[in-house]
């Protein structure tokens, strides 16, 4: 999965230091990221962008000693550096570089949304000792936002409940997923999402794995569960276009994909779960 970058070591602690030319430059334009086309679409290093002021860059994290810094604006493209949709990161190698890009995107979204205080509207400043933004006027402190979301593989004997989303570019079959609401347990989220999207009940909910997923600023928590009772599916037609029970042998082989959804589908397809 995207975050399984061992033996490389991701260090998220907020330990800012001066940027060096060999550190990586993370720059975003809405949902696009600046990539180096001269280096097979890899992340650019600070030295690749002429005229950048190292003191203007925001320290994000390190991976095995390499620093990653966020550009505060939207630098112009060059012959080598162009913006690509962040989904292009799914194909970037090595894996630690793809993980760095998606994780930096999550942080960039958060920094972009905390420039002003949500309580009094004044500009926020970075706290010096931890990753948080603080309002100098009213003292409001904002820590990085991360949504909790569930993904569930619902089994009906030798069949897996797969769905296809309406109105999205991602047309492959996927598992049921959804965000936890405030005041809701993970198990309650699973029961609600499965009922809302397909009209069936589940039992025997078992934790499987989890995945930080910066694309949606989320921590995804994966489960398997068994159908409880009637197997008649009622796709809601709004959020989901289609829901169906897929026999184990017909589950799509997505073993090369970096997502937990793909890992879960693969585990079922291979009879591991
Ligand atoms: Zn304030």
py3Dmol code that shows the C-alpha trace and the ligand (Angstrom):
import py3Dmol

protein = """\
ATOM      1  CA  UNK A   1       0.000   0.000   0.000  1.00  0.00           C
ATOM      2  CA  UNK A   2       0.966   3.615  -0.486  1.00  0.00           C
ATOM      3  CA  UNK A   3       2.388   4.129   3.008  1.00  0.00           C
ATOM      4  CA  UNK A   4       4.320   0.834   3.206  1.00  0.00           C
ATOM      5  CA  UNK A   5       7.646   2.406   2.256  1.00  0.00           C
ATOM      6  CA  UNK A   6       9.940   0.323   4.465  1.00  0.00           C
ATOM      7  CA  UNK A   7      12.931   0.332   4.786  1.00  0.00           C
ATOM      8  CA  UNK A   8      12.529   4.063   4.146  1.00  0.00           C
ATOM      9  CA  UNK A   9      11.479   5.907   7.307  1.00  0.00           C
ATOM     10  CA  UNK A  10       8.736   8.552   7.359  1.00  0.00           C
ATOM     11  CA  UNK A  11       9.192  11.100  10.171  1.00  0.00           C
ATOM     12  CA  UNK A  12       6.160  13.310  10.689  1.00  0.00           C
ATOM     13  CA  UNK A  13       7.471  15.183  13.752  1.00  0.00           C
ATOM     14  CA  UNK A  14       7.448  18.963  13.365  1.00  0.00           C
ATOM     15  CA  UNK A  15      11.188  19.640  13.478  1.00  0.00           C
ATOM     16  CA  UNK A  16      11.702  22.514  11.022  1.00  0.00           C
ATOM     17  CA  UNK A  17      15.163  23.174   9.635  1.00  0.00           C
ATOM     18  CA  UNK A  18      16.655  25.259   6.841  1.00  0.00           C
ATOM     19  CA  UNK A  19      15.840  23.996   3.340  1.00  0.00           C
ATOM     20  CA  UNK A  20      18.751  22.680   1.255  1.00  0.00           C
ATOM     21  CA  UNK A  21      18.982  22.494  -2.554  1.00  0.00           C
ATOM     22  CA  UNK A  22      18.747  18.698  -2.438  1.00  0.00           C
ATOM     23  CA  UNK A  23      15.497  18.761  -0.436  1.00  0.00           C
ATOM     24  CA  UNK A  24      12.215  18.234  -2.237  1.00  0.00           C
ATOM     25  CA  UNK A  25       9.947  21.084  -3.308  1.00  0.00           C
ATOM     26  CA  UNK A  26       6.216  20.456  -2.986  1.00  0.00           C
ATOM     27  CA  UNK A  27       4.082  22.890  -4.957  1.00  0.00           C
ATOM     28  CA  UNK A  28       0.369  22.548  -5.713  1.00  0.00           C
ATOM     29  CA  UNK A  29      -2.161  24.262  -7.978  1.00  0.00           C
ATOM     30  CA  UNK A  30      -5.567  23.163  -6.651  1.00  0.00           C
ATOM     31  CA  UNK A  31      -5.481  19.368  -7.171  1.00  0.00           C
ATOM     32  CA  UNK A  32      -2.349  19.423  -9.306  1.00  0.00           C
ATOM     33  CA  UNK A  33       1.240  18.902  -8.182  1.00  0.00           C
ATOM     34  CA  UNK A  34       4.429  20.258  -9.743  1.00  0.00           C
ATOM     35  CA  UNK A  35       6.443  17.326 -11.138  1.00  0.00           C
ATOM     36  CA  UNK A  36       9.761  17.107 -12.944  1.00  0.00           C
ATOM     37  CA  UNK A  37       9.133  15.780 -16.463  1.00  0.00           C
ATOM     38  CA  UNK A  38      12.887  15.502 -17.052  1.00  0.00           C
ATOM     39  CA  UNK A  39      13.033  12.915 -14.268  1.00  0.00           C
ATOM     40  CA  UNK A  40      10.142  10.643 -15.330  1.00  0.00           C
ATOM     41  CA  UNK A  41       7.592  12.741 -13.500  1.00  0.00           C
ATOM     42  CA  UNK A  42       9.313  12.544 -10.132  1.00  0.00           C
ATOM     43  CA  UNK A  43       9.131  15.149  -7.387  1.00  0.00           C
ATOM     44  CA  UNK A  44      11.301  18.225  -8.047  1.00  0.00           C
ATOM     45  CA  UNK A  45      14.154  19.208  -5.784  1.00  0.00           C
ATOM     46  CA  UNK A  46      14.551  22.777  -4.601  1.00  0.00           C
ATOM     47  CA  UNK A  47      17.553  23.217  -6.889  1.00  0.00           C
ATOM     48  CA  UNK A  48      15.312  22.451  -9.895  1.00  0.00           C
ATOM     49  CA  UNK A  49      13.314  25.682  -9.460  1.00  0.00           C
ATOM     50  CA  UNK A  50      15.436  28.782 -10.104  1.00  0.00           C
ATOM     51  CA  UNK A  51      14.966  31.768  -7.837  1.00  0.00           C
ATOM     52  CA  UNK A  52      13.055  30.064  -5.036  1.00  0.00           C
ATOM     53  CA  UNK A  53      13.647  31.634  -1.607  1.00  0.00           C
ATOM     54  CA  UNK A  54      14.464  28.767   0.803  1.00  0.00           C
ATOM     55  CA  UNK A  55      13.310  30.855   3.772  1.00  0.00           C
ATOM     56  CA  UNK A  56       9.799  31.104   2.295  1.00  0.00           C
ATOM     57  CA  UNK A  57       9.294  27.335   2.286  1.00  0.00           C
ATOM     58  CA  UNK A  58       7.294  25.480   4.939  1.00  0.00           C
ATOM     59  CA  UNK A  59       8.916  22.354   6.396  1.00  0.00           C
ATOM     60  CA  UNK A  60       6.571  19.352   6.082  1.00  0.00           C
ATOM     61  CA  UNK A  61       8.316  16.066   7.003  1.00  0.00           C
ATOM     62  CA  UNK A  62      11.301  13.905   6.226  1.00  0.00           C
ATOM     63  CA  UNK A  63      11.802  10.470   4.711  1.00  0.00           C
ATOM     64  CA  UNK A  64      15.107   8.804   5.605  1.00  0.00           C
ATOM     65  CA  UNK A  65      16.704  12.211   6.085  1.00  0.00           C
ATOM     66  CA  UNK A  66      15.370  13.816   2.892  1.00  0.00           C
ATOM     67  CA  UNK A  67      13.443  16.991   3.674  1.00  0.00           C
ATOM     68  CA  UNK A  68      10.139  17.949   2.032  1.00  0.00           C
ATOM     69  CA  UNK A  69       9.147  21.619   1.891  1.00  0.00           C
ATOM     70  CA  UNK A  70       5.923  23.286   0.784  1.00  0.00           C
ATOM     71  CA  UNK A  71       6.030  26.267  -1.566  1.00  0.00           C
ATOM     72  CA  UNK A  72       3.698  28.997  -0.216  1.00  0.00           C
ATOM     73  CA  UNK A  73       2.373  29.920  -3.665  1.00  0.00           C
ATOM     74  CA  UNK A  74       1.986  28.541  -7.166  1.00  0.00           C
ATOM     75  CA  UNK A  75       5.345  28.821  -8.939  1.00  0.00           C
ATOM     76  CA  UNK A  76       5.292  29.136 -12.716  1.00  0.00           C
ATOM     77  CA  UNK A  77       5.972  26.068 -14.833  1.00  0.00           C
ATOM     78  CA  UNK A  78       9.381  25.695 -16.485  1.00  0.00           C
ATOM     79  CA  UNK A  79      10.651  23.544 -19.357  1.00  0.00           C
ATOM     80  CA  UNK A  80      11.182  20.720 -16.867  1.00  0.00           C
ATOM     81  CA  UNK A  81       8.586  21.366 -14.167  1.00  0.00           C
ATOM     82  CA  UNK A  82       4.894  21.090 -15.024  1.00  0.00           C
ATOM     83  CA  UNK A  83       1.693  20.610 -13.044  1.00  0.00           C
ATOM     84  CA  UNK A  84      -0.016  17.238 -13.237  1.00  0.00           C
ATOM     85  CA  UNK A  85      -3.172  15.975 -11.536  1.00  0.00           C
ATOM     86  CA  UNK A  86      -2.279  14.449  -8.173  1.00  0.00           C
ATOM     87  CA  UNK A  87      -3.594  11.096  -9.417  1.00  0.00           C
ATOM     88  CA  UNK A  88      -0.390  10.935 -11.488  1.00  0.00           C
ATOM     89  CA  UNK A  89       1.375  10.235  -8.181  1.00  0.00           C
ATOM     90  CA  UNK A  90      -0.151   6.744  -8.159  1.00  0.00           C
ATOM     91  CA  UNK A  91       2.326   5.779 -10.878  1.00  0.00           C
ATOM     92  CA  UNK A  92       5.398   7.566  -9.454  1.00  0.00           C
ATOM     93  CA  UNK A  93       8.271   5.360  -8.341  1.00  0.00           C
ATOM     94  CA  UNK A  94       9.904   4.701  -5.956  1.00  0.00           C
ATOM     95  CA  UNK A  95       6.919   4.266  -3.657  1.00  0.00           C
ATOM     96  CA  UNK A  96       8.257   6.606  -0.958  1.00  0.00           C
ATOM     97  CA  UNK A  97       8.127   9.419  -3.493  1.00  0.00           C
ATOM     98  CA  UNK A  98       4.466   8.731  -4.354  1.00  0.00           C
ATOM     99  CA  UNK A  99       3.659   8.569  -0.628  1.00  0.00           C
ATOM    100  CA  UNK A 100       5.488  11.866  -0.034  1.00  0.00           C
ATOM    101  CA  UNK A 101       3.500  13.587  -2.788  1.00  0.00           C
ATOM    102  CA  UNK A 102       0.099  12.422  -1.548  1.00  0.00           C
ATOM    103  CA  UNK A 103       0.971  13.179   2.091  1.00  0.00           C
ATOM    104  CA  UNK A 104       2.284  16.632   1.176  1.00  0.00           C
ATOM    105  CA  UNK A 105      -0.990  17.246  -0.685  1.00  0.00           C
ATOM    106  CA  UNK A 106      -2.944  16.497   2.504  1.00  0.00           C
ATOM    107  CA  UNK A 107      -0.796  18.973   4.443  1.00  0.00           C
ATOM    108  CA  UNK A 108      -1.013  21.570   1.658  1.00  0.00           C
ATOM    109  CA  UNK A 109      -4.814  21.395   1.731  1.00  0.00           C
ATOM    110  CA  UNK A 110      -4.776  21.867   5.506  1.00  0.00           C
ATOM    111  CA  UNK A 111      -2.341  24.812   5.374  1.00  0.00           C
ATOM    112  CA  UNK A 112      -4.482  26.363   2.659  1.00  0.00           C
ATOM    113  CA  UNK A 113      -7.598  26.072   4.811  1.00  0.00           C
ATOM    114  CA  UNK A 114      -6.029  27.514   7.976  1.00  0.00           C
ATOM    115  CA  UNK A 115      -4.614  30.759   6.670  1.00  0.00           C
ATOM    116  CA  UNK A 116      -7.338  32.674   8.516  1.00  0.00           C
ATOM    117  CA  UNK A 117      -8.903  32.125  11.903  1.00  0.00           C
ATOM    118  CA  UNK A 118     -12.318  30.469  11.646  1.00  0.00           C
ATOM    119  CA  UNK A 119     -13.409  32.172  14.873  1.00  0.00           C
ATOM    120  CA  UNK A 120     -12.409  35.803  14.298  1.00  0.00           C
ATOM    121  CA  UNK A 121     -11.218  35.932  10.681  1.00  0.00           C
ATOM    122  CA  UNK A 122      -7.718  37.256  11.327  1.00  0.00           C
ATOM    123  CA  UNK A 123      -4.536  35.753   9.761  1.00  0.00           C
ATOM    124  CA  UNK A 124      -3.169  32.674  11.562  1.00  0.00           C
ATOM    125  CA  UNK A 125       0.533  32.058  12.262  1.00  0.00           C
ATOM    126  CA  UNK A 126       2.437  28.799  12.646  1.00  0.00           C
ATOM    127  CA  UNK A 127       3.055  27.595  16.179  1.00  0.00           C
ATOM    128  CA  UNK A 128       6.785  27.351  16.690  1.00  0.00           C
ATOM    129  CA  UNK A 129       6.885  24.103  18.681  1.00  0.00           C
ATOM    130  CA  UNK A 130       4.350  21.853  16.946  1.00  0.00           C
ATOM    131  CA  UNK A 131       2.370  21.483  13.733  1.00  0.00           C
ATOM    132  CA  UNK A 132      -0.527  23.785  14.457  1.00  0.00           C
ATOM    133  CA  UNK A 133      -1.773  27.195  13.384  1.00  0.00           C
ATOM    134  CA  UNK A 134      -2.622  29.739  16.055  1.00  0.00           C
ATOM    135  CA  UNK A 135      -4.556  32.993  15.934  1.00  0.00           C
ATOM    136  CA  UNK A 136      -2.543  35.813  17.567  1.00  0.00           C
ATOM    137  CA  UNK A 137      -5.750  37.717  18.281  1.00  0.00           C
ATOM    138  CA  UNK A 138      -8.110  35.207  19.901  1.00  0.00           C
ATOM    139  CA  UNK A 139      -5.797  32.269  20.642  1.00  0.00           C
ATOM    140  CA  UNK A 140      -7.701  29.765  18.472  1.00  0.00           C
ATOM    141  CA  UNK A 141      -5.432  26.781  17.693  1.00  0.00           C
ATOM    142  CA  UNK A 142      -6.008  24.479  14.716  1.00  0.00           C
ATOM    143  CA  UNK A 143      -4.274  21.108  14.487  1.00  0.00           C
ATOM    144  CA  UNK A 144      -4.070  19.211  11.182  1.00  0.00           C
ATOM    145  CA  UNK A 145      -7.464  17.907  10.031  1.00  0.00           C
ATOM    146  CA  UNK A 146      -7.894  14.252   9.180  1.00  0.00           C
ATOM    147  CA  UNK A 147     -11.236  12.589   8.496  1.00  0.00           C
ATOM    148  CA  UNK A 148     -11.902   9.039   9.664  1.00  0.00           C
ATOM    149  CA  UNK A 149     -13.461   6.831   7.019  1.00  0.00           C
ATOM    150  CA  UNK A 150     -14.383   3.145   6.821  1.00  0.00           C
ATOM    151  CA  UNK A 151     -13.992   0.719   3.947  1.00  0.00           C
ATOM    152  CA  UNK A 152     -15.845  -2.568   4.259  1.00  0.00           C
ATOM    153  CA  UNK A 153     -15.759  -5.774   2.264  1.00  0.00           C
ATOM    154  CA  UNK A 154     -19.145  -7.459   2.727  1.00  0.00           C
ATOM    155  CA  UNK A 155     -19.040 -11.227   2.177  1.00  0.00           C
ATOM    156  CA  UNK A 156     -21.981 -13.389   1.150  1.00  0.00           C
ATOM    157  CA  UNK A 157     -20.429 -16.835   1.179  1.00  0.00           C
ATOM    158  CA  UNK A 158     -18.118 -16.953  -1.848  1.00  0.00           C
ATOM    159  CA  UNK A 159     -19.290 -13.557  -3.121  1.00  0.00           C
ATOM    160  CA  UNK A 160     -18.056 -10.051  -2.352  1.00  0.00           C
ATOM    161  CA  UNK A 161     -20.247  -6.942  -2.439  1.00  0.00           C
ATOM    162  CA  UNK A 162     -18.748  -4.552  -4.994  1.00  0.00           C
ATOM    163  CA  UNK A 163     -20.040  -1.172  -6.053  1.00  0.00           C
ATOM    164  CA  UNK A 164     -19.415   1.345  -8.766  1.00  0.00           C
ATOM    165  CA  UNK A 165     -19.719   5.060  -8.146  1.00  0.00           C
ATOM    166  CA  UNK A 166     -21.897   7.360 -10.185  1.00  0.00           C
ATOM    167  CA  UNK A 167     -20.574  10.667 -11.467  1.00  0.00           C
ATOM    168  CA  UNK A 168     -16.887  10.053 -10.765  1.00  0.00           C
ATOM    169  CA  UNK A 169     -13.939   9.418 -13.018  1.00  0.00           C
ATOM    170  CA  UNK A 170     -13.028   6.239 -11.139  1.00  0.00           C
ATOM    171  CA  UNK A 171     -15.225   3.653 -12.837  1.00  0.00           C
ATOM    172  CA  UNK A 172     -13.688   0.441 -11.463  1.00  0.00           C
ATOM    173  CA  UNK A 173     -15.623  -1.586  -8.939  1.00  0.00           C
ATOM    174  CA  UNK A 174     -14.826  -0.763  -5.338  1.00  0.00           C
ATOM    175  CA  UNK A 175     -15.834  -1.617  -1.795  1.00  0.00           C
ATOM    176  CA  UNK A 176     -18.328   0.346   0.251  1.00  0.00           C
ATOM    177  CA  UNK A 177     -16.749   3.324   1.968  1.00  0.00           C
ATOM    178  CA  UNK A 178     -17.857   6.354   3.889  1.00  0.00           C
ATOM    179  CA  UNK A 179     -16.926   8.961   6.467  1.00  0.00           C
ATOM    180  CA  UNK A 180     -17.673   8.575  10.160  1.00  0.00           C
ATOM    181  CA  UNK A 181     -20.138  11.116  11.430  1.00  0.00           C
ATOM    182  CA  UNK A 182     -19.602  12.931  14.721  1.00  0.00           C
ATOM    183  CA  UNK A 183     -20.839  10.778  17.590  1.00  0.00           C
ATOM    184  CA  UNK A 184     -20.760   7.581  15.537  1.00  0.00           C
ATOM    185  CA  UNK A 185     -18.686   4.435  16.216  1.00  0.00           C
ATOM    186  CA  UNK A 186     -16.832   2.671  13.403  1.00  0.00           C
ATOM    187  CA  UNK A 187     -19.262  -0.261  13.586  1.00  0.00           C
ATOM    188  CA  UNK A 188     -22.269   2.059  13.378  1.00  0.00           C
ATOM    189  CA  UNK A 189     -20.728   3.812  10.380  1.00  0.00           C
ATOM    190  CA  UNK A 190     -20.299   0.465   8.628  1.00  0.00           C
ATOM    191  CA  UNK A 191     -23.907  -0.593   9.262  1.00  0.00           C
ATOM    192  CA  UNK A 192     -25.248   2.788   8.149  1.00  0.00           C
ATOM    193  CA  UNK A 193     -23.132   3.068   4.997  1.00  0.00           C
ATOM    194  CA  UNK A 194     -23.883  -0.484   3.846  1.00  0.00           C
ATOM    195  CA  UNK A 195     -27.616   0.028   4.458  1.00  0.00           C
ATOM    196  CA  UNK A 196     -27.684   3.451   2.768  1.00  0.00           C
ATOM    197  CA  UNK A 197     -25.747   2.354  -0.307  1.00  0.00           C
ATOM    198  CA  UNK A 198     -27.074  -1.183  -0.849  1.00  0.00           C
ATOM    199  CA  UNK A 199     -30.001  -1.843   1.510  1.00  0.00           C
ATOM    200  CA  UNK A 200     -28.536  -4.933   3.247  1.00  0.00           C
ATOM    201  CA  UNK A 201     -27.505  -5.665   6.854  1.00  0.00           C
ATOM    202  CA  UNK A 202     -24.116  -6.945   8.046  1.00  0.00           C
ATOM    203  CA  UNK A 203     -22.775  -8.968  11.006  1.00  0.00           C
ATOM    204  CA  UNK A 204     -19.401 -10.336  12.200  1.00  0.00           C
ATOM    205  CA  UNK A 205     -17.571  -7.021  11.607  1.00  0.00           C
ATOM    206  CA  UNK A 206     -13.818  -7.660  11.775  1.00  0.00           C
ATOM    207  CA  UNK A 207     -10.974  -5.154  11.577  1.00  0.00           C
ATOM    208  CA  UNK A 208      -8.596  -5.784   8.673  1.00  0.00           C
ATOM    209  CA  UNK A 209      -6.085  -2.949   8.095  1.00  0.00           C
ATOM    210  CA  UNK A 210      -5.784   0.829   7.783  1.00  0.00           C
ATOM    211  CA  UNK A 211      -4.282   3.380   5.422  1.00  0.00           C
ATOM    212  CA  UNK A 212      -3.457   7.093   5.606  1.00  0.00           C
ATOM    213  CA  UNK A 213      -4.948   8.528   2.409  1.00  0.00           C
ATOM    214  CA  UNK A 214      -4.034  12.131   1.734  1.00  0.00           C
ATOM    215  CA  UNK A 215      -6.092  12.287  -1.463  1.00  0.00           C
ATOM    216  CA  UNK A 216      -9.208  12.673   0.693  1.00  0.00           C
ATOM    217  CA  UNK A 217      -7.422  13.977   3.818  1.00  0.00           C
ATOM    218  CA  UNK A 218      -8.434  10.758   5.535  1.00  0.00           C
ATOM    219  CA  UNK A 219      -7.375   7.833   7.636  1.00  0.00           C
ATOM    220  CA  UNK A 220      -9.102   4.822   6.067  1.00  0.00           C
ATOM    221  CA  UNK A 221      -9.975   1.927   8.367  1.00  0.00           C
ATOM    222  CA  UNK A 222     -10.714  -1.356   6.615  1.00  0.00           C
ATOM    223  CA  UNK A 223     -13.041  -4.139   7.773  1.00  0.00           C
ATOM    224  CA  UNK A 224     -14.622  -7.303   6.487  1.00  0.00           C
ATOM    225  CA  UNK A 225     -18.154  -8.292   7.476  1.00  0.00           C
ATOM    226  CA  UNK A 226     -20.729 -10.938   6.562  1.00  0.00           C
ATOM    227  CA  UNK A 227     -24.156 -10.421   5.082  1.00  0.00           C
ATOM    228  CA  UNK A 228     -26.926 -10.687   7.695  1.00  0.00           C
ATOM    229  CA  UNK A 229     -30.223 -11.868   6.198  1.00  0.00           C
ATOM    230  CA  UNK A 230     -31.741 -10.853   2.862  1.00  0.00           C
ATOM    231  CA  UNK A 231     -29.154 -10.445   0.065  1.00  0.00           C
ATOM    232  CA  UNK A 232     -31.366  -8.303  -2.208  1.00  0.00           C
ATOM    233  CA  UNK A 233     -29.382  -5.205  -3.215  1.00  0.00           C
ATOM    234  CA  UNK A 234     -30.896  -1.760  -3.650  1.00  0.00           C
ATOM    235  CA  UNK A 235     -28.219   0.597  -5.007  1.00  0.00           C
ATOM    236  CA  UNK A 236     -29.284   4.116  -4.083  1.00  0.00           C
ATOM    237  CA  UNK A 237     -28.745   5.375  -7.640  1.00  0.00           C
ATOM    238  CA  UNK A 238     -27.453   8.691  -6.367  1.00  0.00           C
ATOM    239  CA  UNK A 239     -24.133   8.043  -4.706  1.00  0.00           C
ATOM    240  CA  UNK A 240     -23.681   4.609  -6.265  1.00  0.00           C
ATOM    241  CA  UNK A 241     -24.526   3.604  -9.799  1.00  0.00           C
ATOM    242  CA  UNK A 242     -24.399  -0.124  -9.237  1.00  0.00           C
ATOM    243  CA  UNK A 243     -23.955  -2.713  -6.496  1.00  0.00           C
ATOM    244  CA  UNK A 244     -23.599  -6.457  -7.073  1.00  0.00           C
ATOM    245  CA  UNK A 245     -22.410  -9.697  -5.513  1.00  0.00           C
ATOM    246  CA  UNK A 246     -19.262 -10.738  -7.379  1.00  0.00           C
ATOM    247  CA  UNK A 247     -18.014 -14.360  -7.184  1.00  0.00           C
ATOM    248  CA  UNK A 248     -14.530 -14.735  -5.738  1.00  0.00           C
ATOM    249  CA  UNK A 249     -12.967 -15.799  -9.038  1.00  0.00           C
ATOM    250  CA  UNK A 250     -14.449 -12.792 -10.867  1.00  0.00           C
ATOM    251  CA  UNK A 251     -13.156 -10.106  -8.501  1.00  0.00           C
ATOM    252  CA  UNK A 252     -10.907  -7.814 -10.534  1.00  0.00           C
ATOM    253  CA  UNK A 253      -7.171  -8.376 -10.094  1.00  0.00           C
ATOM    254  CA  UNK A 254      -5.801  -5.074  -8.784  1.00  0.00           C
ATOM    255  CA  UNK A 255      -2.717  -6.512  -7.101  1.00  0.00           C
ATOM    256  CA  UNK A 256      -0.425  -3.755  -8.411  1.00  0.00           C
ATOM    257  CA  UNK A 257      -2.524  -0.921  -6.990  1.00  0.00           C
ATOM    258  CA  UNK A 258      -1.424   1.144  -3.967  1.00  0.00           C
ATOM    259  CA  UNK A 259      -4.839   1.452  -2.300  1.00  0.00           C
ATOM    260  CA  UNK A 260      -6.215  -0.548   0.637  1.00  0.00           C
ATOM    261  CA  UNK A 261      -9.371  -1.188  -1.407  1.00  0.00           C
ATOM    262  CA  UNK A 262      -7.244  -3.028  -3.958  1.00  0.00           C
ATOM    263  CA  UNK A 263      -5.429  -4.957  -1.216  1.00  0.00           C
ATOM    264  CA  UNK A 264      -8.750  -6.025   0.321  1.00  0.00           C
ATOM    265  CA  UNK A 265     -10.229  -7.085  -3.004  1.00  0.00           C
ATOM    266  CA  UNK A 266      -7.058  -9.010  -3.772  1.00  0.00           C
ATOM    267  CA  UNK A 267      -7.120 -10.750  -0.382  1.00  0.00           C
ATOM    268  CA  UNK A 268     -10.678 -11.928  -1.050  1.00  0.00           C
ATOM    269  CA  UNK A 269      -9.962 -12.920  -4.641  1.00  0.00           C
ATOM    270  CA  UNK A 270      -7.021 -15.082  -3.495  1.00  0.00           C
ATOM    271  CA  UNK A 271      -9.074 -16.723  -0.737  1.00  0.00           C
ATOM    272  CA  UNK A 272      -7.034 -15.180   2.089  1.00  0.00           C
ATOM    273  CA  UNK A 273     -10.035 -13.709   3.875  1.00  0.00           C
TER     274      UNK A 273
END
"""
ligand_1 = """\
1
ZN
Zn -8.985 34.309 15.964
"""
view = py3Dmol.view(width=600, height=400)
view.addModel(protein, "pdb")
view.setStyle({"model": 0}, {"cartoon": {"style": "trace"}})
view.addModel(ligand_1, "xyz")
view.setStyle({"model": 1}, {"stick": {}})
view.zoomTo()
view.show()
